[in-house]
């Protein structure tokens, strides 16, 4: 698991490119915010997390299927990831930030993703 990148992943780069194309400027991986959001838009008080479907257990996504070997390890590991994500989102909301999660499987439809980002940022 040490080879799994935590930032600057392909889905994250795509989301950043879309945001930049929409005219938004942002900050990356702010350490002073809970969960170090992938993308922070301080002007709008909004953050975007770009989650991998497997590592963050995206429900009803085929990429999120748990391995059939070492099932107890994966159940605990992925369960902790889910709890951590929920806690970070709640802490950000308590601080007045709006939170959007973009799943890696959403990258397939760039037009829909662009519309989702635009709607999140304009509301």
GIDATA-V185952 format. One record per backbone hydrogen bond with DSSP energy under -1.0 kcal/mol. CO is the residue of the C=O (numbers start at 1). NH is the residue of the N-H. If there is no record, write none. Layout:
CO/NH  CO/NH
This chain:
1/4  9/13  10/14  11/15  12/16  13/17  14/18  15/19  16/20  17/21  18/22  19/24  20/23  27/40  30/33  33/36  39/48  40/27  41/44  41/46  45/98  46/41  47/100  48/39  49/102  51/104  52/56  53/58  54/57  58/61  61/64  62/65  70/74  71/75  72/76  73/77  74/78  75/79  76/80  77/81  78/82  79/83  80/84  81/85  82/86  83/87  84/88  85/89  86/90  87/91  88/92  89/93  90/94  91/95  92/97  93/96  98/47  100/49  102/51  103/106  104/107  109/113  110/114  111/115  112/116  113/117  114/118  115/119  116/120  117/121  118/122  119/123
